[in-house]
Amino acid sequence: MTLTTTCIGAFPKPGYVPISDWFQTGHEQEDYTENVMRGWERGQTPEATALLDRATAEVVADQIACGIDLPTDGEVRRENYVHYQCRHFEGFDFVNLTPRLVRNGAYTSHLPSIRGPVRARGDSVLVRDWQVAERAAGRPVKITLPGPMTITDTTANLHYDDPAELAHDLARALNTEVLALARAGCRHIQIDEPVFARKPDQALAFGIDALSRCFDGVPPEVTRVMHMCCGYPARLDDTDYPKADPESYLRIAEAVDGIVDEISLEDAHRHNPDRLFPLFTRSRLIIGFVTIASSRVETVDEIRARIDEVARHVPPERLIAAPDCGLGFLGRDLAMQKLTHLCRAAHSF
């Protein structure tokens, strides 16, 4: 048999795209306003829409050319994968930003502010994104959304006293988007919750429940996916960036198992212990077999060797191969080399 391959979310943006990625911008208010806010505004013109449609088609084609079975839209329209979604919810202020210490106090970032109850507005931002991508792909395409805890971690809450209440309101708003995608025909919907690995206590207290609420009412033909990586670096080949505690996956594995159909785990940057994998007995596992923050290209043989190791603990029919996370740091050439090797290894299993 062969393993199915997929991507997690972001793909490197073509150079003509009028929007920069969030990690290519500074963290001070002026940097955020100029690079992120102005970038988002530049993406709203009819001319920009045509360029972004073209870019979506190109990144989908690149993924398929590498052998990816289930591509994503590449998130090429998103200046920030969290804030892109939040702009379509009530309660968020993108004009009056709030300074906040982030990444365990590593730096201060000026972030959009939550100043009122969070609610969906009823207008879906992702249905058209998915439609453009799937039409270009000629096959199913997965779409991604930020999860409630991850949104909370990437904004400044000035309204809610109870973090669980905020997470549940965010889940209800996200559920509106998820149901709109499902009604439109999207069959692979992924909620990204990397904060689960950094804050397992909160994940166990209310985050996993909020994740489940995001998928309320989703029909059985839709594959419900969640992704939790262990931390993003500030730049490519940054070897010392802080990662989540390696025990985090072990702490929350059994609680999140079965909440969704597929769970995406980082493994290439830092291999997980063998005892982790048997804790998942119901959800299929999407395992990261290539790194996203290193310019070193893993060989087909070494990817295949790690697949063989993991497959001793996960039945192959419940195993899916992917990168650790999004590929935006790598640039197109490196990303395609890594994906091509990943697919050769997975498809020769």
RATAHU-V318453 format. One record per pair of residues at least 12 apart in sequence whose ideal C-beta (glycine too) atoms are under 10 Angstrom apart, sorted by the first residue. I is the first residue (numbers start at 1). J is the second residue. Records with the same first field share a line. If there is no record, write none. Layout:
I: J / J
//
This chain:
1: 316 / 317 / 319 / 347 / 349
2: 67 / 69 / 316 / 321 / 343 / 346 / 347 / 348 / 349
3: 69 / 287 / 289 / 307 / 311 / 316 / 317 / 319 / 320 / 321 / 322 / 342 / 343 / 345 / 346 / 347 / 348 / 349
4: 68 / 69 / 70 / 262 / 284 / 286 / 317 / 319 / 320 / 321 / 322 / 346 / 347
5: 63 / 66 / 67 / 68 / 69 / 70 / 71 / 286 / 289 / 320 / 321 / 322 / 323 / 339 / 342 / 343 / 344 / 345 / 346 / 347
6: 63 / 68 / 69 / 70 / 71 / 72 / 142 / 188 / 190 / 225 / 262 / 264 / 286 / 320 / 321 / 322 / 323 / 342 / 346
7: 59 / 60 / 63 / 66 / 68 / 69 / 70 / 71 / 72 / 73 / 74 / 75 / 142 / 144 / 286 / 322 / 323 / 325 / 326 / 327 / 335 / 339 / 342
8: 72 / 75 / 142 / 144 / 190 / 192 / 225 / 227 / 229 / 264 / 266 / 286 / 288 / 292 / 322 / 323 / 324 / 325 / 326 / 327
9: 72 / 73 / 74 / 75 / 78 / 81 / 142 / 143 / 144 / 145 / 146 / 190 / 192 / 227 / 264 / 323 / 325 / 326 / 327 / 328
10: 22 / 23 / 59 / 72 / 73 / 74 / 75 / 76 / 78 / 81 / 144 / 292 / 323 / 325 / 326 / 327 / 328 / 329 / 330 / 335
11: 55 / 56 / 58 / 59 / 60 / 62 / 63 / 68 / 71 / 72 / 73 / 74 / 75 / 76 / 326 / 327 / 328 / 330 / 332 / 335 / 336 / 339
12: 59 / 62 / 74 / 76 / 326 / 327 / 328 / 329 / 330 / 331 / 332 / 333 / 334 / 335 / 336
13: 52 / 55 / 58 / 59 / 74 / 75 / 76 / 77 / 78 / 79 / 328 / 331 / 332
14: 51 / 52 / 54 / 55 / 56 / 58 / 59 / 62 / 74 / 76 / 332
15: 55 / 332
16: 51 / 52 / 54 / 55 / 58
17: 39 / 42 / 43 / 48 / 51 / 52 / 54 / 55 / 56 / 58 / 59 / 76 / 77
18: 38 / 39 / 40 / 41 / 42 / 43 / 44 / 45 / 47 / 48 / 51 / 52 / 55 / 79
19: 35 / 36 / 38 / 39 / 40 / 41 / 42 / 43 / 48 / 51 / 52 / 55 / 76 / 77 / 78 / 79 / 80 / 84
20: 34 / 35 / 36 / 38 / 39 / 40 / 42 / 79 / 80
21: 35 / 36 / 39 / 75 / 76 / 78 / 79 / 80 / 81 / 326 / 328 / 329
22: 35 / 36 / 39 / 78 / 79 / 80 / 81 / 82 / 83 / 84 / 154 / 232 / 328
23: 80 / 232 / 233 / 234 / 235 / 236 / 326 / 328 / 329
24: 36 / 39 / 79 / 235 / 328 / 329
25: 39 / 79 / 80
26: 107 / 109 / 110
27: 99 / 102 / 103 / 106 / 107 / 108 / 109 / 110 / 111 / 234
28: 99 / 107 / 108 / 109 / 110
29: 97 / 98 / 99 / 108 / 109 / 110 / 111
30: 110
31: 109 / 110
32: 80 / 83 / 94 / 97 / 109 / 110 / 111 / 112
33: 94 / 95 / 97 / 110
35: 79
36: 79 / 80 / 83 / 94 / 97 / 110 / 112
37: 79 / 80 / 83 / 94 / 95 / 97 / 112
38: 79
39: 78 / 79 / 80
40: 77 / 78 / 79 / 80 / 83 / 84 / 87 / 94
41: 79
42: 79
43: 76 / 77 / 78 / 79 / 84
48: 77
49: 77 / 128 / 132
51: 76
52: 73 / 76 / 77 / 78 / 129 / 132
53: 76 / 77 / 128 / 129 / 132 / 133 / 135 / 136
54: 76 / 132 / 136
55: 73 / 74 / 76 / 77 / 132
56: 72 / 73 / 74 / 75 / 76 / 77 / 129 / 130 / 132 / 133 / 134 / 135 / 136 / 137 / 141
57: 73 / 74 / 76 / 132 / 133 / 135 / 136 / 137
58: 74 / 76 / 136 / 332
59: 71 / 72 / 73 / 74 / 75 / 76 / 133 / 136 / 327 / 332 / 335
60: 72 / 73 / 74 / 76 / 132 / 133 / 134 / 135 / 136 / 137 / 138 / 139 / 141
61: 136 / 137 / 138
62: 74 / 327 / 332 / 335 / 336 / 339
63: 137 / 141 / 327 / 335 / 336 / 339 / 343
64: 136 / 137 / 138 / 139 / 141 / 339 / 343
65: 336 / 339 / 340 / 343
66: 335 / 336 / 337 / 338 / 339 / 340 / 341 / 342 / 343 / 344
67: 339 / 340 / 341 / 342 / 343 / 344 / 345 / 346 / 347
68: 137 / 139 / 321 / 322 / 323 / 339 / 340 / 342 / 343 / 346
69: 139 / 140 / 320 / 321 / 343 / 346 / 347
70: 137 / 139 / 140 / 141 / 142 / 187 / 188 / 223 / 225 / 286 / 320 / 322
71: 133 / 134 / 136 / 137 / 139 / 140 / 141 / 142 / 188 / 339
72: 130 / 133 / 137 / 141 / 142 / 143 / 144 / 188 / 190 / 326 / 327
73: 126 / 129 / 130 / 131 / 132 / 133 / 134 / 136 / 137 / 141 / 142 / 143 / 144
74: 129 / 133 / 141 / 326 / 327 / 328 / 335
75: 129 / 143 / 144 / 326 / 327 / 328
76: 129 / 133 / 328
77: 125 / 126 / 128 / 129 / 132
78: 125 / 129 / 144 / 146 / 328
80: 111 / 112 / 146 / 154
81: 144 / 145 / 146 / 150 / 154 / 192 / 326 / 328
82: 111 / 112 / 145 / 146 / 147 / 150 / 151 / 152 / 153 / 154 / 155 / 192
83: 111 / 112 / 146 / 151 / 154 / 155
84: 125 / 126 / 129 / 145 / 146
85: 125 / 126 / 144 / 145 / 146 / 151 / 170 / 173 / 174 / 177
86: 112 / 114 / 118 / 125 / 146 / 151 / 154 / 155 / 170 / 173
87: 112 / 121 / 125
88: 120 / 121 / 122 / 123 / 124 / 125 / 126 / 173 / 176 / 177
89: 114 / 117 / 118 / 119 / 120 / 121 / 125 / 151 / 169 / 170 / 173 / 174 / 176 / 177
90: 116 / 117 / 118 / 119 / 120 / 121 / 122 / 173
91: 113 / 114 / 115 / 116 / 117 / 118 / 119 / 155 / 157 / 159 / 160 / 166 / 169 / 170 / 173
92: 112 / 113 / 114 / 115 / 116 / 118 / 151 / 155 / 156
93: 112 / 113 / 114 / 115 / 116 / 155 / 156 / 158 / 159
94: 111 / 112 / 113 / 155
95: 112 / 113
96: 110 / 112 / 113 / 115 / 156 / 158
97: 109 / 110 / 111 / 112 / 113 / 155 / 156
98: 110 / 111 / 112 / 113 / 114 / 115 / 155 / 156 / 157 / 158
99: 111 / 156
100: 113 / 153 / 154 / 155 / 156 / 157
102: 153 / 154 / 156
103: 153 / 198 / 231 / 232 / 234 / 241 / 242
104: 198 / 242
106: 234 / 241 / 242
107: 234
109: 154 / 156
110: 156
111: 153 / 154 / 155 / 156 / 157
112: 151 / 154 / 155 / 156
113: 155 / 156 / 157 / 158 / 159
114: 151 / 152 / 155 / 156 / 157 / 158 / 159 / 160 / 166 / 169 / 170
115: 156 / 157 / 158 / 159
116: 158 / 159 / 160
117: 159 / 160 / 165 / 166 / 169 / 173
118: 148 / 151 / 152 / 155 / 157 / 159 / 160 / 165 / 166 / 167 / 168 / 169 / 170 / 171 / 172 / 173 / 174
119: 169 / 170 / 172 / 173 / 176
120: 169 / 170 / 172 / 173 / 174 / 175 / 176 / 177 / 179 / 180
121: 173 / 176
122: 176 / 180
123: 176 / 177 / 180
124: 176 / 177 / 178 / 179 / 180 / 181 / 183 / 184
125: 145 / 177 / 180
126: 143 / 144 / 145 / 177 / 178 / 180 / 181 / 184 / 186 / 189
127: 143 / 177 / 180 / 181 / 182 / 183 / 184 / 185 / 186
128: 184
129: 141 / 143 / 144 / 181 / 186
130: 142 / 143 / 144 / 180 / 181 / 184 / 185 / 186 / 188 / 189
131: 143 / 181 / 184 / 185 / 186
133: 186
134: 184 / 185 / 186 / 187 / 188
140: 185 / 186 / 187 / 188 / 223
141: 186 / 187 / 188
142: 186 / 187 / 188 / 189 / 190 / 223 / 225 / 262
143: 177 / 178 / 181 / 184 / 186 / 187 / 188 / 189 / 190 / 225
144: 188 / 189 / 190 / 191 / 192 / 225 / 227 / 326
145: 174 / 177 / 178 / 181 / 189 / 190 / 191 / 192 / 214
146: 170 / 174 / 191 / 192 / 193 / 194 / 195
147: 167 / 170 / 171 / 174 / 190 / 191 / 192 / 193 / 194 / 195 / 196 / 203 / 207 / 210 / 211 / 214 / 226 / 227 / 228
148: 163 / 164 / 166 / 167 / 168 / 169 / 170 / 171 / 172 / 173 / 174 / 191 / 193 / 195 / 206 / 207 / 209 / 210 / 211 / 213 / 214
149: 163 / 166 / 167 / 170 / 171 / 193 / 194 / 195 / 196 / 198 / 199 / 202 / 203 / 206 / 207 / 208 / 210 / 211 / 228
150: 170 / 191 / 192 / 193 / 194 / 195 / 196 / 198 / 207 / 227 / 228
151: 166 / 167 / 170 / 171 / 173 / 174 / 192 / 193 / 195
152: 166 / 167 / 170 / 195 / 199 / 202 / 207 / 210
153: 193 / 194 / 195 / 198 / 199 / 202
154: 195
155: 170
162: 206
163: 199 / 202 / 205 / 206 / 207 / 210
164: 202 / 205 / 206 / 207 / 209 / 210
165: 206
166: 206 / 210
167: 202 / 205 / 206 / 207 / 209 / 210 / 211 / 213
168: 206 / 209 / 210 / 213
169: 210 / 213
170: 210 / 213 / 214
171: 191 / 206 / 207 / 209 / 210 / 211 / 212 / 213 / 214 / 215 / 216
172: 210 / 213 / 214 / 216
173: 214
174: 191 / 210 / 211 / 213 / 214 / 215
175: 213 / 214 / 215 / 216 / 217 / 218
176: 214
177: 189 / 214
178: 191 / 213 / 214 / 215 / 216 / 217 / 218 / 222 / 224
179: 214 / 215 / 216 / 217 / 218 / 219 / 222
181: 218 / 222
182: 215 / 217 / 218 / 219 / 221 / 222 / 224
183: 219
185: 221 / 222
186: 222 / 223
187: 219 / 221 / 222 / 223
188: 222 / 223 / 224 / 225 / 261 / 262
189: 214 / 215 / 218 / 222 / 223 / 224 / 225 / 226 / 260 / 261
190: 223 / 224 / 225 / 226 / 227 / 260 / 262 / 264 / 286
191: 210 / 211 / 212 / 214 / 215 / 224 / 225 / 226 / 227 / 228 / 260
192: 225 / 226 / 227 / 228 / 229 / 264 / 325 / 326
193: 207 / 208 / 210 / 211 / 214 / 226 / 227 / 228 / 229 / 256 / 264
194: 227 / 228 / 229 / 230 / 231 / 232 / 244 / 264 / 266 / 325
195: 207 / 228 / 231 / 244
196: 208 / 211 / 226 / 227 / 228 / 229 / 230 / 244 / 248 / 249 / 251 / 252 / 255 / 256
197: 228 / 229 / 230 / 231 / 243 / 244 / 245 / 246 / 247 / 248 / 249 / 251 / 252 / 265 / 266
198: 228 / 229 / 230 / 231 / 242 / 243 / 244 / 245 / 248
199: 244 / 248 / 252
200: 228 / 244 / 245 / 247 / 248 / 249 / 250 / 251 / 252 / 255
201: 248 / 251 / 252
203: 228 / 248 / 251 / 252 / 255 / 256
204: 251 / 252 / 255 / 256
207: 228 / 252 / 255 / 256
208: 226 / 252 / 255 / 256 / 259 / 260
209: 255 / 259
211: 224 / 226 / 228 / 256 / 259 / 260
212: 224 / 226 / 256 / 258 / 259 / 260
214: 226 / 259 / 260
215: 259 / 260 / 261
218: 260 / 261
220: 261
222: 261
223: 260 / 261 / 262 / 284
224: 259 / 260 / 261 / 262 / 263 / 283
225: 260 / 261 / 262 / 263 / 264 / 283 / 284 / 286 / 320
226: 256 / 259 / 260 / 261 / 262 / 263 / 264 / 283 / 286
227: 260 / 262 / 263 / 264 / 265 / 266 / 286 / 288 / 322 / 324 / 325 / 326
228: 244 / 248 / 249 / 252 / 256 / 263 / 264 / 265 / 266 / 325
229: 243 / 244 / 264 / 265 / 266 / 267 / 269 / 288 / 292 / 323 / 324 / 325 / 326
230: 242 / 243 / 244 / 245 / 246 / 248 / 249 / 265 / 266 / 267 / 269 / 270 / 272 / 288 / 324 / 325
231: 243 / 244 / 266 / 269 / 270 / 293 / 325
232: 292 / 293 / 324 / 325 / 326 / 328 / 329
233: 269 / 292 / 293 / 294 / 329
234: 293 / 329
235: 293 / 329
236: 292 / 293 / 294 / 295 / 328 / 329 / 330 / 331 / 334
237: 293 / 294 / 295 / 296 / 329
238: 293 / 294 / 329
239: 269 / 293 / 294
241: 269 / 293
243: 266 / 269 / 270
244: 266 / 270
246: 270 / 271 / 272 / 273 / 276
247: 273 / 276
249: 263 / 265 / 266 / 267 / 272 / 273 / 276 / 277 / 279 / 280
250: 272 / 273 / 275 / 276 / 279
252: 279
253: 265 / 272 / 275 / 276 / 277 / 278 / 279 / 280 / 281 / 283
254: 279 / 280 / 281 / 282
255: 279
256: 279 / 280 / 283
257: 279 / 280 / 281 / 282 / 283 / 285
258: 280 / 281 / 282 / 283
259: 282 / 283
260: 282 / 283 / 284
261: 282 / 283 / 284
262: 283 / 284 / 285 / 286 / 318 / 320
263: 280 / 282 / 283 / 284 / 285 / 286 / 287 / 320
264: 283 / 284 / 285 / 286 / 287 / 288 / 320 / 322 / 323 / 324 / 325
265: 277 / 280 / 285 / 286 / 287 / 288 / 310 / 322 / 324
266: 287 / 288 / 291 / 292 / 322 / 323 / 324 / 325
267: 285 / 286 / 287 / 288 / 289 / 290 / 291 / 306 / 309 / 310 / 322 / 324
268: 287 / 288 / 289 / 290 / 291 / 292 / 293 / 294 / 298 / 302 / 303 / 306 / 322 / 323 / 324 / 325 / 338 / 342
269: 288 / 290 / 291 / 292 / 293 / 294 / 324 / 325
270: 288 / 291 / 324
271: 306 / 309 / 310
272: 287 / 288 / 310 / 313
273: 313
274: 309 / 310 / 312 / 313
275: 313
276: 310 / 313 / 314
277: 309 / 310 / 311 / 312 / 313 / 314 / 318 / 319
278: 313 / 314
279: 313
280: 313 / 314 / 318
281: 318
282: 318
283: 318
284: 314 / 315 / 317 / 318 / 319 / 320
285: 310 / 313 / 314 / 315 / 318 / 319 / 320 / 322
286: 319 / 320 / 321 / 322 / 323
287: 306 / 307 / 310 / 311 / 314 / 319 / 320 / 321 / 322 / 324 / 346
288: 306 / 321 / 322 / 323 / 324 / 325 / 342
289: 302 / 303 / 304 / 305 / 306 / 307 / 310 / 321 / 322 / 323 / 324 / 338 / 341 / 342 / 345 / 346
290: 302 / 303 / 306 / 321 / 322 / 323 / 324 / 327 / 330 / 335 / 337 / 338 / 339 / 341 / 342 / 345
291: 323 / 324 / 325 / 329 / 330 / 338
292: 323 / 324 / 325 / 326 / 327 / 328 / 329 / 330 / 334 / 335 / 338
293: 324 / 325 / 329 / 330
294: 324 / 329 / 330 / 334 / 338
295: 329 / 330 / 331 / 334 / 337 / 338
296: 334 / 338
297: 330 / 333 / 334 / 337 / 338 / 340 / 341
298: 337 / 338 / 341 / 342 / 345
299: 341 / 344 / 345
300: 340 / 341 / 342 / 343 / 344 / 345 / 346 / 348
301: 341 / 344 / 345
302: 341 / 345
303: 321 / 338 / 341 / 342 / 343 / 344 / 345 / 346 / 348
304: 321 / 341 / 342 / 344 / 345 / 346 / 348 / 349
305: 345
306: 321 / 345
307: 319 / 321 / 342 / 345 / 346 / 348 / 349
308: 345 / 349
311: 349
316: 349
319: 346 / 349
320: 346
321: 342 / 343 / 345 / 346 / 347 / 349
322: 339 / 342 / 346
323: 335 / 338 / 339 / 342
327: 339
//
